Every structure is written in structure tokens, then in C-alpha cells.
Amino acid sequence: MEELPITLHGARVLVVGFGRVGKLTAHRFRALGARVSVAARKWADLAWAEAYGYVPEHLEGLDECLCAYDLVVNTAPARVLDAQRLAQLEPDCLVIDLASRPGGVDMEAAAELGVRVIWALSLPGKVAPVTAGKILRDTICHILCELGV
């Protein structure tokens, strides 16, 4: 909140990716009063985003709408915010990259373009390794159970 010149209430926020982190991020920003859009590549994810009340944006169509946001939060662990897309952002737009490595923001292009990016990759493992380990353990156990192992 300290990084934006506006409040989150009423801010135009784009969450890129609608996996576990993307869903939780979108829910939190909406709870703070932001107007949330979700960009994803899978149509099923966009259908769910719309069902939750978010404005759906297909990842391939982002080139036409990036100038409309005050904050862009990336959760996709693939380069989705390249130089071409970063150049479309408004000057005051903040980008937060929450994805796992390698992240989804071209950091060199962002620096050249003067785009403010908070690079917060792989936070759970960095700041809460015990909790992150438990989540991984549970996920692996669930996968093994589903496989009948």
C-alpha cells in the first residue's frame, strides 16, 4: 500500500495467473475494495474468475488492456510481462512478481523502461520455510494417494 500513490480501495488491479496464489491474491485485493481483473491462459480458469466476480482477460489479449491498471500482480512462473507489455503500463503502475522462479517479469526491460517492480519470488520458502515444507509434504502425499501409492 505504501508503494502506490492511491489507496487499494477502488484501484484497478490485474492478477496474472489463476492458480493457488492467483486466486488468493485476487480474493485479498477484492476484499480491500480493489476492482480486480484476472488474466489466465486457460478458458476454464477465466470462467471461474468470472464466476467469482472478476473481470476475465485472456493472457493472449493482454496487449490491448495493460494501460488500464494501477497495479499488476504476476503469479505465473513464466515470462508473461516482457518489454512489449511492460511498455504499455501507465507511468505510476506498480508491478509485483509473486511467482516461483524464474518469475514472470523481464526485469532488465522493466529497469530500462523505468517500471517499478517488487520482485518477491518464492516468498513462502524464503520467509516461512517450515510452513512451505508442510505444504509440499501434504501436496506430495495427496498426489501419491491419488495415484494409489
C-alpha positions as CSV (number, residue, x, y, z in Angstrom):
1,M,0.0,0.0,0.0
2,E,2.9,2.3,0.6
3,E,4.2,1.8,-2.9
4,L,1.2,3.3,-4.7
5,P,0.1,6.9,-4.9
6,I,-3.5,5.8,-4.4
7,T,-5.4,3.6,-2.0
8,L,-6.2,0.0,-2.9
9,H,-9.9,0.7,-2.4
10,G,-11.0,1.5,-6.0
11,A,-7.6,0.7,-7.5
12,R,-7.6,-1.2,-10.8
13,V,-5.7,-4.4,-10.1
14,L,-4.7,-7.1,-12.6
15,V,-3.8,-10.5,-11.3
16,V,-1.9,-12.6,-13.9
17,G,-2.4,-16.3,-13.3
18,F,-5.2,-18.0,-11.5
19,G,-3.6,-20.9,-9.7
20,R,-3.5,-21.2,-5.9
21,V,-1.6,-17.9,-5.4
22,G,-3.5,-16.1,-8.1
23,K,-6.9,-17.0,-6.6
24,L,-5.9,-16.0,-3.1
25,T,-4.3,-12.8,-4.3
26,A,-7.4,-11.8,-6.3
27,H,-9.6,-12.5,-3.3
28,R,-7.5,-10.4,-0.9
29,F,-7.4,-7.4,-3.2
30,R,-11.1,-7.5,-3.8
31,A,-11.6,-7.7,0.0
32,L,-9.7,-4.4,0.2
33,G,-12.1,-2.8,-2.3
34,A,-9.9,-3.1,-5.4
35,R,-11.5,-3.6,-8.9
36,V,-9.9,-6.9,-9.8
37,S,-9.3,-8.4,-13.2
38,V,-7.7,-11.8,-13.8
39,A,-5.6,-12.8,-16.7
40,A,-5.0,-16.5,-17.4
41,R,-4.3,-18.7,-20.4
42,K,-6.9,-21.4,-19.7
43,W,-10.5,-20.7,-20.5
44,A,-11.7,-22.8,-17.6
45,D,-9.7,-20.5,-15.2
46,L,-11.2,-17.5,-16.8
47,A,-14.7,-18.9,-16.4
48,W,-14.0,-19.5,-12.7
49,A,-12.6,-16.0,-12.4
50,E,-15.7,-14.5,-13.9
51,A,-17.9,-16.7,-11.6
52,Y,-16.1,-15.2,-8.6
53,G,-16.9,-11.7,-9.9
54,Y,-13.6,-10.8,-11.5
55,V,-13.2,-9.3,-15.0
56,P,-11.6,-12.1,-17.1
57,E,-8.8,-11.2,-19.5
58,H,-7.2,-13.9,-21.7
59,L,-3.4,-13.9,-21.4
60,E,-3.0,-13.5,-25.2
61,G,-5.2,-10.4,-25.1
62,L,-3.2,-8.5,-22.5
63,D,-1.5,-6.4,-25.1
64,E,-4.7,-4.4,-25.5
65,C,-5.5,-3.6,-21.9
66,L,-2.4,-3.2,-19.8
67,C,-2.7,0.6,-19.7
68,A,-5.9,0.3,-17.7
69,Y,-4.3,-0.9,-14.4
70,D,-2.8,0.8,-11.3
71,L,-1.3,-2.5,-10.1
72,V,-0.3,-5.7,-11.8
73,V,0.4,-8.8,-9.7
74,N,2.1,-11.7,-11.6
75,T,1.7,-15.2,-10.2
76,A,2.7,-17.1,-13.4
77,P,6.2,-18.6,-13.3
78,A,6.8,-17.9,-17.0
79,R,7.8,-14.7,-18.8
80,V,4.5,-13.1,-19.4
81,L,5.4,-9.4,-18.8
82,D,8.0,-8.8,-21.4
83,A,9.4,-5.5,-22.7
84,Q,6.4,-5.0,-25.1
85,R,3.8,-5.5,-22.4
86,L,5.7,-3.5,-19.8
87,A,6.0,-0.6,-22.2
88,Q,2.1,-0.4,-22.2
89,L,1.8,0.3,-18.4
90,E,1.0,3.7,-17.1
91,P,4.0,5.5,-15.5
92,D,2.6,5.1,-11.9
93,C,1.7,1.4,-12.3
94,L,3.4,-0.9,-9.9
95,V,4.2,-4.5,-10.7
96,I,4.6,-7.2,-8.1
97,D,6.0,-10.5,-9.1
98,L,5.0,-13.3,-6.7
99,A,5.7,-16.2,-9.0
100,S,8.1,-19.1,-8.4
101,R,11.5,-18.8,-10.1
102,P,12.2,-17.6,-12.7
103,G,9.3,-15.2,-12.3
104,G,7.2,-13.7,-15.0
105,V,8.7,-10.2,-15.4
106,D,11.5,-9.2,-17.7
107,M,13.5,-7.3,-15.0
108,E,16.0,-5.9,-17.5
109,A,13.3,-4.4,-19.6
110,A,11.5,-3.1,-16.6
111,A,14.6,-1.3,-15.4
112,E,15.2,0.2,-18.9
113,L,11.6,1.4,-19.1
114,G,11.5,2.7,-15.5
115,V,8.7,0.3,-14.4
116,R,8.6,-0.1,-10.7
117,V,8.8,-3.9,-9.8
118,I,8.7,-5.5,-6.5
119,W,10.4,-8.8,-7.1
120,A,9.0,-11.2,-4.4
121,L,9.7,-14.6,-5.9
122,S,9.2,-17.8,-3.9
123,L,8.2,-16.0,-0.7
124,P,6.8,-19.0,1.2
125,G,10.1,-20.8,1.1
126,K,12.1,-17.7,2.0
127,V,10.0,-16.3,4.8
128,A,8.2,-19.4,6.2
129,P,10.3,-22.5,5.3
130,V,8.6,-24.7,7.8
131,T,5.1,-23.9,6.6
132,A,6.3,-24.2,2.9
133,G,7.7,-27.6,3.7
134,K,4.5,-28.8,5.3
135,I,2.5,-27.6,2.2
136,L,4.9,-29.5,-0.1
137,R,4.7,-32.6,2.1
138,D,0.9,-32.5,2.1
139,T,0.8,-32.0,-1.7
140,I,3.2,-34.9,-2.3
141,C,1.1,-37.2,0.0
142,H,-2.1,-36.2,-1.8
143,I,-0.6,-36.9,-5.2
144,L,0.7,-40.3,-4.0
145,C,-2.8,-41.1,-2.6
146,E,-4.4,-40.2,-5.9
147,L,-2.0,-42.5,-7.7
148,G,-2.8,-45.3,-5.3
149,V,0.7,-45.5,-4.0
